[in-house]
């Protein structure tokens, strides 16, 4: 009897870990798409430019996905304190944006964004406006998007979640390979 209970506990723990992995992959993908939509709308409104500003071909900007993952993993525990959550999101996303921006300049000798001249910018890679925008988006992530994804994963079958996540990974890996070989080859 005890062995059966232990086996069931192990199965429950495996399902919990799988659901966490599914959540992370889905949050990454959804946030990357929302980031792409945000960029398209923002630059259409502010500069009347309608173009894919992302690194990849598809309608997603992975830096938003990575930011979302960091927010969920590092800051979700502060959900009951929105002020700490907001400040933490501004710091985490600002640091991420600075690191990614500097990395992209170092590897491809190109800036995908430039905040030079904007208030409180650091090397044109991050500014007050960007971190405040990301922190506001992060609140939407923690209070709206992430709970919705959790509910979806509670209802969906394990097989459908696996298929969805594998499709997401394959799509983005193929896109990344194409971009690294055709659109943005690494400049040594």
C-alpha positions as CSV (number, residue, x, y, z in Angstrom):
1,X,0.0,0.0,0.0
2,X,2.8,2.4,1.0
3,X,4.6,1.6,-2.3
4,X,1.5,2.5,-4.3
5,X,1.1,5.8,-2.5
6,X,4.8,6.6,-3.0
7,X,4.5,5.8,-6.7
8,X,1.4,8.1,-7.0
9,X,3.3,10.9,-5.3
10,X,6.2,10.5,-7.7
11,X,3.7,10.6,-10.7
12,X,2.1,13.8,-9.3
13,X,5.5,15.4,-8.9
14,X,6.4,14.5,-12.5
15,X,3.2,16.0,-13.8
16,X,3.8,19.1,-11.8
17,X,7.3,19.5,-13.3
18,X,6.0,18.9,-16.8
19,X,3.3,21.5,-16.3
20,X,5.9,24.0,-15.1
21,X,8.0,23.3,-18.2
22,X,4.9,23.7,-20.4
23,X,4.0,26.9,-18.7
24,X,7.5,28.3,-19.2
25,X,7.5,27.4,-22.9
26,X,4.0,28.8,-23.5
27,X,4.7,32.0,-21.5
28,X,7.9,32.5,-23.5
29,X,6.0,32.1,-26.8
30,X,3.0,34.3,-25.9
31,X,5.1,37.0,-24.4
32,X,7.3,37.0,-27.6
33,X,4.3,37.4,-29.8
34,X,2.8,40.2,-27.6
35,X,6.2,41.9,-27.7
36,X,6.2,41.7,-31.5
37,X,2.6,43.2,-31.6
38,X,3.6,45.9,-29.1
39,X,6.7,46.8,-31.2
40,X,4.6,46.9,-34.4
41,X,1.9,49.2,-32.9
42,X,4.4,51.4,-31.1
43,X,6.5,52.1,-34.1
44,X,3.5,52.5,-36.4
45,X,2.0,55.1,-34.0
46,X,5.3,57.0,-33.1
47,X,7.3,56.8,-36.3
48,X,4.7,55.7,-38.9
49,X,6.9,52.6,-39.7
50,X,5.3,49.2,-40.2
51,X,8.0,46.6,-40.4
52,X,9.2,43.5,-38.6
53,X,11.6,44.9,-36.1
54,X,12.5,41.6,-34.5
55,X,15.6,39.5,-35.0
56,X,13.6,36.5,-36.3
57,X,11.4,36.1,-39.3
58,X,8.3,35.1,-37.4
59,X,5.9,37.4,-35.5
60,X,7.7,37.2,-32.1
61,X,10.5,39.0,-30.3
62,X,12.3,36.5,-28.0
63,X,13.7,39.1,-25.7
64,X,10.2,39.7,-24.4
65,X,9.8,36.0,-23.9
66,X,13.0,35.8,-21.9
67,X,11.9,38.8,-19.9
68,X,8.6,37.1,-19.2
69,X,10.4,34.0,-18.0
70,X,12.6,36.0,-15.7
71,X,9.7,37.9,-14.3
72,X,7.7,34.7,-13.6
73,X,10.7,32.8,-12.1
74,X,12.2,35.7,-10.1
75,X,9.3,38.0,-9.2
76,X,6.0,36.1,-9.2
77,X,6.5,35.6,-5.4
78,X,5.9,39.3,-5.0
79,X,2.4,39.1,-6.6
80,X,0.7,40.4,-3.5
81,X,2.9,43.5,-3.4
82,X,2.5,45.3,-6.8
83,X,4.9,48.1,-6.0
84,X,7.8,45.7,-5.3
85,X,6.7,43.6,-8.3
86,X,6.7,46.7,-10.5
87,X,10.1,47.9,-9.4
88,X,11.6,44.4,-9.7
89,X,10.2,44.1,-13.2
90,X,11.7,47.4,-14.2
91,X,15.1,46.4,-12.9
92,X,15.1,42.8,-14.3
93,X,13.8,43.8,-17.8
94,X,16.2,46.8,-17.9
95,X,19.2,44.7,-17.1
96,X,18.1,42.1,-19.6
97,X,17.5,44.7,-22.3
98,X,21.0,46.2,-21.7
99,X,22.7,42.9,-21.8
100,X,20.9,41.7,-24.9
101,X,21.4,45.0,-26.7
102,X,25.2,45.1,-26.0
103,X,25.5,41.4,-27.0
104,X,23.8,42.1,-30.3
105,X,26.0,45.1,-31.0
106,X,29.1,43.0,-30.1
107,X,28.1,40.1,-32.3
108,X,26.3,41.7,-35.3
109,X,27.6,45.3,-35.1
110,X,24.1,46.5,-35.3
111,X,21.5,48.0,-33.0
112,X,18.0,46.7,-33.0
113,X,16.9,49.6,-30.9
114,X,18.4,52.9,-29.9
115,X,17.2,55.1,-27.1
116,X,20.0,57.7,-27.4
117,X,18.5,61.1,-26.4
118,X,15.7,59.6,-24.3
119,X,15.5,60.3,-20.6
120,X,17.8,58.2,-18.4
121,X,19.2,56.1,-21.2
122,X,22.3,53.9,-20.7
123,X,24.4,53.7,-23.9
124,X,21.2,54.0,-25.9
125,X,20.3,50.4,-25.0
126,X,17.9,51.0,-22.2
127,X,15.9,54.1,-20.9
128,X,13.3,55.0,-18.4
129,X,10.5,54.7,-20.9
130,X,11.4,51.2,-21.9
131,X,11.7,49.8,-18.4
132,X,8.5,51.4,-17.4
133,X,6.7,50.0,-20.4
134,X,8.1,46.5,-19.7
135,X,7.1,46.8,-16.0
136,X,3.6,47.6,-17.0
137,X,3.6,44.7,-19.4
138,X,5.0,42.5,-16.7
139,X,2.0,43.4,-14.5
140,X,-0.3,42.2,-17.3
141,X,1.8,39.0,-17.5
142,X,1.6,38.2,-13.8
143,X,-2.1,39.2,-13.2
144,X,-3.6,38.1,-16.5
145,X,-1.6,36.1,-18.9
146,X,0.2,33.7,-16.6
147,X,-2.9,32.7,-14.7
148,X,-4.7,32.1,-18.0
149,X,-1.9,29.9,-19.3
150,X,-2.0,28.0,-16.0
151,X,-5.7,27.4,-16.4
152,X,-5.3,26.3,-19.9
153,X,-2.6,23.7,-18.8
154,X,-4.8,22.4,-16.0
155,X,-7.6,21.7,-18.6
156,X,-5.5,20.5,-21.6
157,X,-4.4,16.9,-21.9
158,X,-0.8,16.1,-21.5
159,X,-0.5,15.0,-25.1
160,X,-1.9,18.2,-26.5
161,X,0.4,20.3,-24.2
162,X,3.4,18.2,-25.5
163,X,2.4,18.7,-29.1
164,X,1.9,22.4,-28.6
165,X,5.2,22.9,-26.9
166,X,7.2,20.8,-29.4
167,X,5.6,22.7,-32.2
168,X,6.6,26.0,-30.6
169,X,10.2,24.8,-30.1
170,X,10.6,23.4,-33.6
171,X,9.1,26.6,-35.2
172,X,11.4,28.9,-33.2
173,X,14.5,26.8,-33.7
174,X,14.0,26.6,-37.4
175,X,13.4,30.4,-37.5
176,X,16.6,30.9,-35.5
177,X,18.6,28.7,-37.8
178,X,17.3,30.5,-40.9
179,X,18.0,33.9,-39.3
180,X,21.6,32.9,-38.3
181,X,22.4,31.6,-41.7
182,X,20.5,34.0,-44.0
183,X,19.1,37.1,-42.4
184,X,21.7,37.8,-39.7
185,X,24.8,35.7,-40.1
186,X,27.3,36.2,-37.3
187,X,30.0,38.8,-38.3
188,X,33.4,37.8,-36.9
